[in-house]
Amino acid sequence: MPLDGHTYLVAQGWSGSGSGLRAGAMSRPLAIPQKRTLAGLGKDRDEAFPFWDQ
């Protein structure tokens, strides 16, 4: 028997599309911007020490 996600969530107290499961919950997820630069940790990844050449 396959699990129907909508029926399961309604049985757990979900009100339907556009509402959170708990009172005061966000209805839409946060938009996280994608990192497109090498700034921060690992920015010198192309200048690593070539230990295998020693």
mmCIF entry with sequence, helices, sheets and N, C-alpha, C, O atoms, coordinates in Angstrom:
data_MODEL
# 
_entry.id   MODEL 
# 
_entity.id                         1 
_entity.type                       polymer 
_entity.pdbx_number_of_molecules   1 
# 
_entity_poly.entity_id                      1 
_entity_poly.type                           'polypeptide(L)' 
_entity_poly.nstd_linkage                   no 
_entity_poly.nstd_monomer                   no 
_entity_poly.pdbx_seq_one_letter_code       MPLDGHTYLVAQGWSGSGSGLRAGAMSRPLAIPQKRTLAGLGKDRDEAFPFWDQ 
_entity_poly.pdbx_seq_one_letter_code_can   MPLDGHTYLVAQGWSGSGSGLRAGAMSRPLAIPQKRTLAGLGKDRDEAFPFWDQ 
_entity_poly.pdbx_strand_id                 A 
# 
loop_
_entity_poly_seq.entity_id 
_entity_poly_seq.num 
_entity_poly_seq.mon_id 
_entity_poly_seq.hetero 
1 1  MET n 
1 2  PRO n 
1 3  LEU n 
1 4  ASP n 
1 5  GLY n 
1 6  HIS n 
1 7  THR n 
1 8  TYR n 
1 9  LEU n 
1 10 VAL n 
1 11 ALA n 
1 12 GLN n 
1 13 GLY n 
1 14 TRP n 
1 15 SER n 
1 16 GLY n 
1 17 SER n 
1 18 GLY n 
1 19 SER n 
1 20 GLY n 
1 21 LEU n 
1 22 ARG n 
1 23 ALA n 
1 24 GLY n 
1 25 ALA n 
1 26 MET n 
1 27 SER n 
1 28 ARG n 
1 29 PRO n 
1 30 LEU n 
1 31 ALA n 
1 32 ILE n 
1 33 PRO n 
1 34 GLN n 
1 35 LYS n 
1 36 ARG n 
1 37 THR n 
1 38 LEU n 
1 39 ALA n 
1 40 GLY n 
1 41 LEU n 
1 42 GLY n 
1 43 LYS n 
1 44 ASP n 
1 45 ARG n 
1 46 ASP n 
1 47 GLU n 
1 48 ALA n 
1 49 PHE n 
1 50 PRO n 
1 51 PHE n 
1 52 TRP n 
1 53 ASP n 
1 54 GLN n 
# 
_struct_asym.id          A 
_struct_asym.entity_id   1 
# 
loop_
_struct_conf.conf_type_id 
_struct_conf.id 
_struct_conf.pdbx_PDB_helix_id 
_struct_conf.beg_label_comp_id 
_struct_conf.beg_label_asym_id 
_struct_conf.beg_label_seq_id 
_struct_conf.pdbx_beg_PDB_ins_code 
_struct_conf.end_label_comp_id 
_struct_conf.end_label_asym_id 
_struct_conf.end_label_seq_id 
_struct_conf.pdbx_end_PDB_ins_code 
_struct_conf.beg_auth_comp_id 
_struct_conf.beg_auth_asym_id 
_struct_conf.beg_auth_seq_id 
_struct_conf.end_auth_comp_id 
_struct_conf.end_auth_asym_id 
_struct_conf.end_auth_seq_id 
_struct_conf.pdbx_PDB_helix_class 
_struct_conf.details 
_struct_conf.pdbx_PDB_helix_length 
HELX_P HELX_P1 AA1 GLY A 5  ? ALA A 11 ? GLY A 5  ALA A 11 1 ? 7 
HELX_P HELX_P2 AA2 ARG A 45 ? GLU A 47 ? ARG A 45 GLU A 47 5 ? 3 
HELX_P HELX_P3 AA3 PHE A 51 ? ASP A 53 ? PHE A 51 ASP A 53 5 ? 3 
# 
_struct_conf_type.id          HELX_P 
_struct_conf_type.criteria    ? 
_struct_conf_type.reference   ? 
# 
loop_
_atom_site.group_PDB 
_atom_site.id 
_atom_site.type_symbol 
_atom_site.label_atom_id 
_atom_site.label_alt_id 
_atom_site.label_comp_id 
_atom_site.label_asym_id 
_atom_site.label_entity_id 
_atom_site.label_seq_id 
_atom_site.pdbx_PDB_ins_code 
_atom_site.Cartn_x 
_atom_site.Cartn_y 
_atom_site.Cartn_z 
_atom_site.occupancy 
_atom_site.B_iso_or_equiv 
_atom_site.pdbx_formal_charge 
_atom_site.auth_seq_id 
_atom_site.auth_comp_id 
_atom_site.auth_asym_id 
_atom_site.auth_atom_id 
_atom_site.pdbx_PDB_model_num 
ATOM 1   N N  . MET A 1 1  ? 0.845  -1.183 0.000  1.00 0.00 ? 1  MET A N  1 
ATOM 2   C CA . MET A 1 1  ? 0.000  0.000  0.000  1.00 0.00 ? 1  MET A CA 1 
ATOM 3   C C  . MET A 1 1  ? 0.892  1.250  0.000  1.00 0.00 ? 1  MET A C  1 
ATOM 4   O O  . MET A 1 1  ? 1.635  1.475  0.955  1.00 0.00 ? 1  MET A O  1 
ATOM 5   N N  . PRO A 1 2  ? 0.825  2.049  -1.047 1.00 0.00 ? 2  PRO A N  1 
ATOM 6   C CA . PRO A 1 2  ? 1.666  3.259  -1.098 1.00 0.00 ? 2  PRO A CA 1 
ATOM 7   C C  . PRO A 1 2  ? 1.167  4.318  -0.109 1.00 0.00 ? 2  PRO A C  1 
ATOM 8   O O  . PRO A 1 2  ? -0.024 4.407  0.190  1.00 0.00 ? 2  PRO A O  1 
ATOM 9   N N  . LEU A 1 3  ? 2.099  5.098  0.375  1.00 0.00 ? 3  LEU A N  1 
ATOM 10  C CA . LEU A 1 3  ? 1.783  6.156  1.332  1.00 0.00 ? 3  LEU A CA 1 
ATOM 11  C C  . LEU A 1 3  ? 1.355  7.410  0.584  1.00 0.00 ? 3  LEU A C  1 
ATOM 12  O O  . LEU A 1 3  ? 2.084  7.905  -0.275 1.00 0.00 ? 3  LEU A O  1 
ATOM 13  N N  . ASP A 1 4  ? 0.180  7.919  0.907  1.00 0.00 ? 4  ASP A N  1 
ATOM 14  C CA . ASP A 1 4  ? -0.306 9.165  0.316  1.00 0.00 ? 4  ASP A CA 1 
ATOM 15  C C  . ASP A 1 4  ? 0.091  10.303 1.252  1.00 0.00 ? 4  ASP A C  1 
ATOM 16  O O  . ASP A 1 4  ? -0.431 10.411 2.362  1.00 0.00 ? 4  ASP A O  1 
ATOM 17  N N  . GLY A 1 5  ? 1.010  11.145 0.804  1.00 0.00 ? 5  GLY A N  1 
ATOM 18  C CA . GLY A 1 5  ? 1.541  12.209 1.648  1.00 0.00 ? 5  GLY A CA 1 
ATOM 19  C C  . GLY A 1 5  ? 0.497  13.204 2.104  1.00 0.00 ? 5  GLY A C  1 
ATOM 20  O O  . GLY A 1 5  ? 0.516  13.626 3.261  1.00 0.00 ? 5  GLY A O  1 
ATOM 21  N N  . HIS A 1 6  ? -0.410 13.588 1.231  1.00 0.00 ? 6  HIS A N  1 
ATOM 22  C CA . HIS A 1 6  ? -1.435 14.575 1.581  1.00 0.00 ? 6  HIS A CA 1 
ATOM 23  C C  . HIS A 1 6  ? -2.353 14.038 2.672  1.00 0.00 ? 6  HIS A C  1 
ATOM 24  O O  . HIS A 1 6  ? -2.637 14.741 3.642  1.00 0.00 ? 6  HIS A O  1 
ATOM 25  N N  . THR A 1 7  ? -2.816 12.806 2.526  1.00 0.00 ? 7  THR A N  1 
ATOM 26  C CA . THR A 1 7  ? -3.703 12.204 3.524  1.00 0.00 ? 7  THR A CA 1 
ATOM 27  C C  . THR A 1 7  ? -2.996 12.064 4.867  1.00 0.00 ? 7  THR A C  1 
ATOM 28  O O  . THR A 1 7  ? -3.599 12.305 5.913  1.00 0.00 ? 7  THR A O  1 
ATOM 29  N N  . TYR A 1 8  ? -1.730 11.679 4.844  1.00 0.00 ? 8  TYR A N  1 
ATOM 30  C CA . TYR A 1 8  ? -0.961 11.538 6.077  1.00 0.00 ? 8  TYR A CA 1 
ATOM 31  C C  . TYR A 1 8  ? -0.826 12.870 6.803  1.00 0.00 ? 8  TYR A C  1 
ATOM 32  O O  . TYR A 1 8  ? -1.040 12.941 8.013  1.00 0.00 ? 8  TYR A O  1 
ATOM 33  N N  . LEU A 1 9  ? -0.472 13.924 6.076  1.00 0.00 ? 9  LEU A N  1 
ATOM 34  C CA . LEU A 1 9  ? -0.292 15.236 6.707  1.00 0.00 ? 9  LEU A CA 1 
ATOM 35  C C  . LEU A 1 9  ? -1.601 15.796 7.244  1.00 0.00 ? 9  LEU A C  1 
ATOM 36  O O  . LEU A 1 9  ? -1.610 16.414 8.308  1.00 0.00 ? 9  LEU A O  1 
ATOM 37  N N  . VAL A 1 10 ? -2.705 15.593 6.532  1.00 0.00 ? 10 VAL A N  1 
ATOM 38  C CA . VAL A 1 10 ? -4.008 16.055 7.023  1.00 0.00 ? 10 VAL A CA 1 
ATOM 39  C C  . VAL A 1 10 ? -4.368 15.311 8.308  1.00 0.00 ? 10 VAL A C  1 
ATOM 40  O O  . VAL A 1 10 ? -4.931 15.908 9.226  1.00 0.00 ? 10 VAL A O  1 
ATOM 41  N N  . ALA A 1 11 ? -4.054 14.026 8.387  1.00 0.00 ? 11 ALA A N  1 
ATOM 42  C CA . ALA A 1 11 ? -4.318 13.254 9.599  1.00 0.00 ? 11 ALA A CA 1 
ATOM 43  C C  . ALA A 1 11 ? -3.470 13.739 10.775 1.00 0.00 ? 11 ALA A C  1 
ATOM 44  O O  . ALA A 1 11 ? -3.867 13.568 11.928 1.00 0.00 ? 11 ALA A O  1 
ATOM 45  N N  . GLN A 1 12 ? -2.307 14.342 10.505 1.00 0.00 ? 12 GLN A N  1 
ATOM 46  C CA . GLN A 1 12 ? -1.433 14.863 11.548 1.00 0.00 ? 12 GLN A CA 1 
ATOM 47  C C  . GLN A 1 12 ? -1.770 16.294 11.950 1.00 0.00 ? 12 GLN A C  1 
ATOM 48  O O  . GLN A 1 12 ? -1.149 16.836 12.864 1.00 0.00 ? 12 GLN A O  1 
ATOM 49  N N  . GLY A 1 13 ? -2.745 16.919 11.282 1.00 0.00 ? 13 GLY A N  1 
ATOM 50  C CA . GLY A 1 13 ? -3.172 18.261 11.668 1.00 0.00 ? 13 GLY A CA 1 
ATOM 51  C C  . GLY A 1 13 ? -2.875 19.342 10.663 1.00 0.00 ? 13 GLY A C  1 
ATOM 52  O O  . GLY A 1 13 ? -3.088 20.519 10.955 1.00 0.00 ? 13 GLY A O  1 
ATOM 53  N N  . TRP A 1 14 ? -2.393 18.993 9.498  1.00 0.00 ? 14 TRP A N  1 
ATOM 54  C CA . TRP A 1 14 ? -2.074 19.973 8.460  1.00 0.00 ? 14 TRP A CA 1 
ATOM 55  C C  . TRP A 1 14 ? -3.360 20.509 7.855  1.00 0.00 ? 14 TRP A C  1 
ATOM 56  O O  . TRP A 1 14 ? -4.297 19.744 7.630  1.00 0.00 ? 14 TRP A O  1 
ATOM 57  N N  . SER A 1 15 ? -3.426 21.822 7.586  1.00 0.00 ? 15 SER A N  1 
ATOM 58  C CA . SER A 1 15 ? -4.647 22.453 7.070  1.00 0.00 ? 15 SER A CA 1 
ATOM 59  C C  . SER A 1 15 ? -4.696 22.502 5.557  1.00 0.00 ? 15 SER A C  1 
ATOM 60  O O  . SER A 1 15 ? -5.738 22.845 4.997  1.00 0.00 ? 15 SER A O  1 
ATOM 61  N N  . GLY A 1 16 ? -3.633 22.178 4.886  1.00 0.00 ? 16 GLY A N  1 
ATOM 62  C CA . GLY A 1 16 ? -3.630 22.218 3.430  1.00 0.00 ? 16 GLY A CA 1 
ATOM 63  C C  . GLY A 1 16 ? -2.508 23.087 2.905  1.00 0.00 ? 16 GLY A C  1 
ATOM 64  O O  . GLY A 1 16 ? -1.694 23.598 3.675  1.00 0.00 ? 16 GLY A O  1 
ATOM 65  N N  . SER A 1 17 ? -2.467 23.253 1.603  1.00 0.00 ? 17 SER A N  1 
ATOM 66  C CA . SER A 1 17 ? -1.402 23.992 0.947  1.00 0.00 ? 17 SER A CA 1 
ATOM 67  C C  . SER A 1 17 ? -1.374 25.450 1.411  1.00 0.00 ? 17 SER A C  1 
ATOM 68  O O  . SER A 1 17 ? -2.420 26.086 1.531  1.00 0.00 ? 17 SER A O  1 
ATOM 69  N N  . GLY A 1 18 ? -0.187 25.969 1.668  1.00 0.00 ? 18 GLY A N  1 
ATOM 70  C CA . GLY A 1 18 ? -0.029 27.361 2.063  1.00 0.00 ? 18 GLY A CA 1 
ATOM 71  C C  . GLY A 1 18 ? -0.126 27.599 3.545  1.00 0.00 ? 18 GLY A C  1 
ATOM 72  O O  . GLY A 1 18 ? -0.196 28.753 3.969  1.00 0.00 ? 18 GLY A O  1 
ATOM 73  N N  . SER A 1 19 ? -0.133 26.550 4.358  1.00 0.00 ? 19 SER A N  1 
ATOM 74  C CA . SER A 1 19 ? -0.194 26.731 5.806  1.00 0.00 ? 19 SER A CA 1 
ATOM 75  C C  . SER A 1 19 ? 0.856  25.849 6.461  1.00 0.00 ? 19 SER A C  1 
ATOM 76  O O  . SER A 1 19 ? 1.151  24.757 5.976  1.00 0.00 ? 19 SER A O  1 
ATOM 77  N N  . GLY A 1 20 ? 1.411  26.321 7.550  1.00 0.00 ? 20 GLY A N  1 
ATOM 78  C CA . GLY A 1 20 ? 2.399  25.544 8.283  1.00 0.00 ? 20 GLY A CA 1 
ATOM 79  C C  . GLY A 1 20 ? 1.734  24.497 9.156  1.00 0.00 ? 20 GLY A C  1 
ATOM 80  O O  . GLY A 1 20 ? 0.530  24.571 9.403  1.00 0.00 ? 20 GLY A O  1 
ATOM 81  N N  . LEU A 1 21 ? 2.490  23.535 9.621  1.00 0.00 ? 21 LEU A N  1 
ATOM 82  C CA . LEU A 1 21 ? 1.947  22.479 10.464 1.00 0.00 ? 21 LEU A CA 1 
ATOM 83  C C  . LEU A 1 21 ? 1.626  23.002 11.855 1.00 0.00 ? 21 LEU A C  1 
ATOM 84  O O  . LEU A 1 21 ? 0.623  22.599 12.443 1.00 0.00 ? 21 LEU A O  1 
ATOM 85  N N  . ARG A 1 22 ? 2.457  23.895 12.398 1.00 0.00 ? 22 ARG A N  1 
ATOM 86  C CA . ARG A 1 22 ? 2.232  24.468 13.725 1.00 0.00 ? 22 ARG A CA 1 
ATOM 87  C C  . ARG A 1 22 ? 1.721  25.894 13.598 1.00 0.00 ? 22 ARG A C  1 
ATOM 88  O O  . ARG A 1 22 ? 1.907  26.529 12.560 1.00 0.00 ? 22 ARG A O  1 
ATOM 89  N N  . ALA A 1 23 ? 1.088  26.395 14.628 1.00 0.00 ? 23 ALA A N  1 
ATOM 90  C CA . ALA A 1 23 ? 0.606  27.774 14.640 1.00 0.00 ? 23 ALA A CA 1 
ATOM 91  C C  . ALA A 1 23 ? 1.794  28.729 14.595 1.00 0.00 ? 23 ALA A C  1 
ATOM 92  O O  . ALA A 1 23 ? 2.738  28.581 15.372 1.00 0.00 ? 23 ALA A O  1 
ATOM 93  N N  . GLY A 1 24 ? 1.755  29.696 13.704 1.00 0.00 ? 24 GLY A N  1 
ATOM 94  C CA . GLY A 1 24 ? 2.828  30.672 13.575 1.00 0.00 ? 24 GLY A CA 1 
ATOM 95  C C  . GLY A 1 24 ? 3.970  30.217 12.690 1.00 0.00 ? 24 GLY A C  1 
ATOM 96  O O  . GLY A 1 24 ? 4.959  30.939 12.559 1.00 0.00 ? 24 GLY A O  1 
ATOM 97  N N  . ALA A 1 25 ? 3.872  29.051 12.079 1.00 0.00 ? 25 ALA A N  1 
ATOM 98  C CA . ALA A 1 25 ? 4.944  28.556 11.210 1.00 0.00 ? 25 ALA A CA 1 
ATOM 99  C C  . ALA A 1 25 ? 4.915  29.286 9.872  1.00 0.00 ? 25 ALA A C  1 
ATOM 100 O O  . ALA A 1 25 ? 3.876  29.800 9.456  1.00 0.00 ? 25 ALA A O  1 
ATOM 101 N N  . MET A 1 26 ? 6.070  29.326 9.199  1.00 0.00 ? 26 MET A N  1 
ATOM 102 C CA . MET A 1 26 ? 6.163  29.979 7.902  1.00 0.00 ? 26 MET A CA 1 
ATOM 103 C C  . MET A 1 26 ? 5.470  29.116 6.852  1.00 0.00 ? 26 MET A C  1 
ATOM 104 O O  . MET A 1 26 ? 5.530  27.888 6.909  1.00 0.00 ? 26 MET A O  1 
ATOM 105 N N  . SER A 1 27 ? 4.819  29.762 5.901  1.00 0.00 ? 27 SER A N  1 
ATOM 106 C CA . SER A 1 27 ? 4.149  29.015 4.849  1.00 0.00 ? 27 SER A CA 1 
ATOM 107 C C  . SER A 1 27 ? 5.052  28.800 3.642  1.00 0.00 ? 27 SER A C  1 
ATOM 108 O O  . SER A 1 27 ? 4.798  27.910 2.831  1.00 0.00 ? 27 SER A O  1 
ATOM 109 N N  . ARG A 1 28 ? 6.112  29.611 3.514  1.00 0.00 ? 28 ARG A N  1 
ATOM 110 C CA . ARG A 1 28 ? 7.052  29.468 2.398  1.00 0.00 ? 28 ARG A CA 1 
ATOM 111 C C  . ARG A 1 28 ? 8.456  29.324 2.952  1.00 0.00 ? 28 ARG A C  1 
ATOM 112 O O  . ARG A 1 28 ? 8.770  29.937 3.973  1.00 0.00 ? 28 ARG A O  1 
ATOM 113 N N  . PRO A 1 29 ? 9.313  28.534 2.315  1.00 0.00 ? 29 PRO A N  1 
ATOM 114 C CA . PRO A 1 29 ? 10.686 28.383 2.810  1.00 0.00 ? 29 PRO A CA 1 
ATOM 115 C C  . PRO A 1 29 ? 11.515 29.648 2.585  1.00 0.00 ? 29 PRO A C  1 
ATOM 116 O O  . PRO A 1 29 ? 11.173 30.489 1.753  1.00 0.00 ? 29 PRO A O  1 
ATOM 117 N N  . LEU A 1 30 ? 12.600 29.768 3.331  1.00 0.00 ? 30 LEU A N  1 
ATOM 118 C CA . LEU A 1 30 ? 13.517 30.890 3.157  1.00 0.00 ? 30 LEU A CA 1 
ATOM 119 C C  . LEU A 1 30 ? 14.274 30.744 1.842  1.00 0.00 ? 30 LEU A C  1 
ATOM 120 O O  . LEU A 1 30 ? 14.650 29.636 1.459  1.00 0.00 ? 30 LEU A O  1 
ATOM 121 N N  . ALA A 1 31 ? 14.496 31.845 1.160  1.00 0.00 ? 31 ALA A N  1 
ATOM 122 C CA . ALA A 1 31 ? 15.279 31.840 -0.083 1.00 0.00 ? 31 ALA A CA 1 
ATOM 123 C C  . ALA A 1 31 ? 16.740 32.072 0.282  1.00 0.00 ? 31 ALA A C  1 
ATOM 124 O O  . ALA A 1 31 ? 17.090 33.145 0.772  1.00 0.00 ? 31 ALA A O  1 
ATOM 125 N N  . ILE A 1 32 ? 17.594 31.084 0.051  1.00 0.00 ? 32 ILE A N  1 
ATOM 126 C CA . ILE A 1 32 ? 19.015 31.176 0.360  1.00 0.00 ? 32 ILE A CA 1 
ATOM 127 C C  . ILE A 1 32 ? 19.765 31.468 -0.935 1.00 0.00 ? 32 ILE A C  1 
ATOM 128 O O  . ILE A 1 32 ? 19.680 30.681 -1.878 1.00 0.00 ? 32 ILE A O  1 
ATOM 129 N N  . PRO A 1 33 ? 20.508 32.593 -1.004 1.00 0.00 ? 33 PRO A N  1 
ATOM 130 C CA . PRO A 1 33 ? 21.242 32.898 -2.236 1.00 0.00 ? 33 PRO A CA 1 
ATOM 131 C C  . PRO A 1 33 ? 22.402 31.925 -2.434 1.00 0.00 ? 33 PRO A C  1 
ATOM 132 O O  . PRO A 1 33 ? 23.044 31.499 -1.473 1.00 0.00 ? 33 PRO A O  1 
ATOM 133 N N  . GLN A 1 34 ? 22.653 31.589 -3.672 1.00 0.00 ? 34 GLN A N  1 
ATOM 134 C CA . GLN A 1 34 ? 23.730 30.662 -4.005 1.00 0.00 ? 34 GLN A CA 1 
ATOM 135 C C  . GLN A 1 34 ? 25.068 31.406 -4.039 1.00 0.00 ? 34 GLN A C  1 
ATOM 136 O O  . GLN A 1 34 ? 25.172 32.484 -4.624 1.00 0.00 ? 34 GLN A O  1 
ATOM 137 N N  . LYS A 1 35 ? 26.085 30.822 -3.410 1.00 0.00 ? 35 LYS A N  1 
ATOM 138 C CA . LYS A 1 35 ? 27.415 31.425 -3.384 1.00 0.00 ? 35 LYS A CA 1 
ATOM 139 C C  . LYS A 1 35 ? 28.091 31.195 -4.732 1.00 0.00 ? 35 LYS A C  1 
ATOM 140 O O  . LYS A 1 35 ? 28.177 30.059 -5.198 1.00 0.00 ? 35 LYS A O  1 
ATOM 141 N N  . ARG A 1 36 ? 28.564 32.256 -5.353 1.00 0.00 ? 36 ARG A N  1 
ATOM 142 C CA . ARG A 1 36 ? 29.169 32.152 -6.672 1.00 0.00 ? 36 ARG A CA 1 
ATOM 143 C C  . ARG A 1 36 ? 30.633 32.602 -6.695 1.00 0.00 ? 36 ARG A C  1 
ATOM 144 O O  . ARG A 1 36 ? 31.235 32.683 -7.766 1.00 0.00 ? 36 ARG A O  1 
ATOM 145 N N  . THR A 1 37 ? 31.204 32.891 -5.539 1.00 0.00 ? 37 THR A N  1 
ATOM 146 C CA . THR A 1 37 ? 32.601 33.338 -5.491 1.00 0.00 ? 37 THR A CA 1 
ATOM 147 C C  . THR A 1 37 ? 33.434 32.340 -4.695 1.00 0.00 ? 37 THR A C  1 
ATOM 148 O O  . THR A 1 37 ? 32.901 31.423 -4.070 1.00 0.00 ? 37 THR A O  1 
ATOM 149 N N  . LEU A 1 38 ? 34.740 32.534 -4.728 1.00 0.00 ? 38 LEU A N  1 
ATOM 150 C CA . LEU A 1 38 ? 35.646 31.691 -3.959 1.00 0.00 ? 38 LEU A CA 1 
ATOM 151 C C  . LEU A 1 38 ? 36.022 32.343 -2.637 1.00 0.00 ? 38 LEU A C  1 
ATOM 152 O O  . LEU A 1 38 ? 36.952 31.886 -1.973 1.00 0.00 ? 38 LEU A O  1 
ATOM 153 N N  . ALA A 1 39 ? 35.315 33.407 -2.237 1.00 0.00 ? 39 ALA A N  1 
ATOM 154 C CA . ALA A 1 39 ? 35.619 34.094 -0.991 1.00 0.00 ? 39 ALA A CA 1 
ATOM 155 C C  . ALA A 1 39 ? 35.271 33.196 0.194  1.00 0.00 ? 39 ALA A C  1 
ATOM 156 O O  . ALA A 1 39 ? 34.306 32.434 0.144  1.00 0.00 ? 39 ALA A O  1 
ATOM 157 N N  . GLY A 1 40 ? 36.064 33.293 1.258  1.00 0.00 ? 40 GLY A N  1 
ATOM 158 C CA . GLY A 1 40 ? 35.790 32.503 2.446  1.00 0.00 ? 40 GLY A CA 1 
ATOM 159 C C  . GLY A 1 40 ? 36.702 31.295 2.539  1.00 0.00 ? 40 GLY A C  1 
ATOM 160 O O  . GLY A 1 40 ? 37.786 31.281 1.955  1.00 0.00 ? 40 GLY A O  1 
ATOM 161 N N  . LEU A 1 41 ? 36.269 30.291 3.265  1.00 0.00 ? 41 LEU A N  1 
ATOM 162 C CA . LEU A 1 41 ? 37.081 29.089 3.459  1.00 0.00 ? 41 LEU A CA 1 
ATOM 163 C C  . LEU A 1 41 ? 37.334 28.390 2.133  1.00 0.00 ? 41 LEU A C  1 
ATOM 164 O O  . LEU A 1 41 ? 36.428 28.241 1.313  1.00 0.00 ? 41 LEU A O  1 
ATOM 165 N N  . GLY A 1 42 ? 38.545 27.974 1.938  1.00 0.00 ? 42 GLY A N  1 
ATOM 166 C CA . GLY A 1 42 ? 38.895 27.244 0.735  1.00 0.00 ? 42 GLY A CA 1 
ATOM 167 C C  . GLY A 1 42 ? 39.127 28.113 -0.482 1.00 0.00 ? 42 GLY A C  1 
ATOM 168 O O  . GLY A 1 42 ? 39.126 27.608 -1.605 1.00 0.00 ? 42 GLY A O  1 
ATOM 169 N N  . LYS A 1 43 ? 39.326 29.416 -0.290 1.00 0.00 ? 43 LYS A N  1 
ATOM 170 C CA . LYS A 1 43 ? 39.499 30.283 -1.461 1.00 0.00 ? 43 LYS A CA 1 
ATOM 171 C C  . LYS A 1 43 ? 40.834 30.055 -2.162 1.00 0.00 ? 43 LYS A C  1 
ATOM 172 O O  . LYS A 1 43 ? 40.970 30.374 -3.343 1.00 0.00 ? 43 LYS A O  1 
ATOM 173 N N  . ASP A 1 44 ? 41.838 29.499 -1.441 1.00 0.00 ? 44 ASP A N  1 
ATOM 174 C CA . ASP A 1 44 ? 43.147 29.228 -2.036 1.00 0.00 ? 44 ASP A CA 1 
ATOM 175 C C  . ASP A 1 44 ? 43.254 27.770 -2.480 1.00 0.00 ? 44 ASP A C  1 
ATOM 176 O O  . ASP A 1 44 ? 44.341 27.193 -2.447 1.00 0.00 ? 44 ASP A O  1 
ATOM 177 N N  . ARG A 1 45 ? 42.185 27.194 -2.878 1.00 0.00 ? 45 ARG A N  1 
ATOM 178 C CA . ARG A 1 45 ? 42.179 25.767 -3.203 1.00 0.00 ? 45 ARG A CA 1 
ATOM 179 C C  . ARG A 1 45 ? 43.044 25.437 -4.418 1.00 0.00 ? 45 ARG A C  1 
ATOM 180 O O  . ARG A 1 45 ? 43.539 24.316 -4.527 1.00 0.00 ? 45 ARG A O  1 
ATOM 181 N N  . ASP A 1 46 ? 43.237 26.396 -5.340 1.00 0.00 ? 46 ASP A N  1 
ATOM 182 C CA . ASP A 1 46 ? 44.061 26.139 -6.520 1.00 0.00 ? 46 ASP A CA 1 
ATOM 183 C C  . ASP A 1 46 ? 45.542 26.353 -6.239 1.00 0.00 ? 46 ASP A C  1 
ATOM 184 O O  . ASP A 1 46 ? 46.371 26.012 -7.083 1.00 0.00 ? 46 ASP A O  1 
ATOM 185 N N  . GLU A 1 47 ? 45.903 26.905 -5.087 1.00 0.00 ? 47 GLU A N  1 
ATOM 186 C CA . GLU A 1 47 ? 47.290 27.168 -4.727 1.00 0.00 ? 47 GLU A CA 1 
ATOM 187 C C  . GLU A 1 47 ? 47.737 26.260 -3.587 1.00 0.00 ? 47 GLU A C  1 
ATOM 188 O O  . GLU A 1 47 ? 48.580 26.652 -2.780 1.00 0.00 ? 47 GLU A O  1 
ATOM 189 N N  . ALA A 1 48 ? 47.189 25.068 -3.512 1.00 0.00 ? 48 ALA A N  1 
ATOM 190 C CA . ALA A 1 48 ? 47.543 24.134 -2.445 1.00 0.00 ? 48 ALA A CA 1 
ATOM 191 C C  . ALA A 1 48 ? 48.987 23.674 -2.598 1.00 0.00 ? 48 ALA A C  1 
ATOM 192 O O  . ALA A 1 48 ? 49.520 23.644 -3.708 1.00 0.00 ? 48 ALA A O  1 
ATOM 193 N N  . PHE A 1 49 ? 49.616 23.318 -1.490 1.00 0.00 ? 49 PHE A N  1 
ATOM 194 C CA . PHE A 1 49 ? 51.000 22.857 -1.502 1.00 0.00 ? 49 PHE A CA 1 
ATOM 195 C C  . PHE A 1 49 ? 51.060 21.464 -2.130 1.00 0.00 ? 49 PHE A C  1 
ATOM 196 O O  . PHE A 1 49 ? 50.412 20.545 -1.630 1.00 0.00 ? 49 PHE A O  1 
ATOM 197 N N  . PRO A 1 50 ? 51.822 21.285 -3.213 1.00 0.00 ? 50 PRO A N  1 
ATOM 198 C CA . PRO A 1 50 ? 51.910 19.966 -3.857 1.00 0.00 ? 50 PRO A CA 1 
ATOM 199 C C  . PRO A 1 50 ? 52.874 19.053 -3.108 1.00 0.00 ? 50 PRO A C  1 
ATOM 200 O O  . PRO A 1 50 ? 54.026 18.897 -3.513 1.00 0.00 ? 50 PRO A O  1 
ATOM 201 N N  . PHE A 1 51 ? 52.403 18.447 -2.009 1.00 0.00 ? 51 PHE A N  1 
ATOM 202 C CA . PHE A 1 51 ? 53.265 17.617 -1.174 1.00 0.00 ? 51 PHE A CA 1 
ATOM 203 C C  . PHE A 1 51 ? 53.780 16.380 -1.913 1.00 0.00 ? 51 PHE A C  1 
ATOM 204 O O  . PHE A 1 51 ? 54.815 15.828 -1.539 1.00 0.00 ? 51 PHE A O  1 
ATOM 205 N N  . TRP A 1 52 ? 53.094 15.951 -2.926 1.00 0.00 ? 52 TRP A N  1 
ATOM 206 C CA . TRP A 1 52 ? 53.503 14.739 -3.625 1.00 0.00 ? 52 TRP A CA 1 
ATOM 207 C C  . TRP A 1 52 ? 54.728 14.963 -4.531 1.00 0.00 ? 52 TRP A C  1 
ATOM 208 O O  . TRP A 1 52 ? 55.340 13.999 -4.992 1.00 0.00 ? 52 TRP A O  1 
ATOM 209 N N  . ASP A 1 53 ? 55.085 16.231 -4.787 1.00 0.00 ? 53 ASP A N  1 
ATOM 210 C CA . ASP A 1 53 ? 56.259 16.528 -5.609 1.00 0.00 ? 53 ASP A CA 1 
ATOM 211 C C  . ASP A 1 53 ? 57.549 16.571 -4.791 1.00 0.00 ? 53 ASP A C  1 
ATOM 212 O O  . ASP A 1 53 ? 58.630 16.676 -5.371 1.00 0.00 ? 53 ASP A O  1 
ATOM 213 N N  . GLN A 1 54 ? 57.468 16.495 -3.480 1.00 0.00 ? 54 GLN A N  1 
ATOM 214 C CA . GLN A 1 54 ? 58.655 16.590 -2.618 1.00 0.00 ? 54 GLN A CA 1 
ATOM 215 C C  . GLN A 1 54 ? 59.324 15.254 -2.447 1.00 0.00 ? 54 GLN A C  1 
ATOM 216 O O  . GLN A 1 54 ? 60.336 15.154 -1.753 1.00 0.00 ? 54 GLN A O  1 
# 
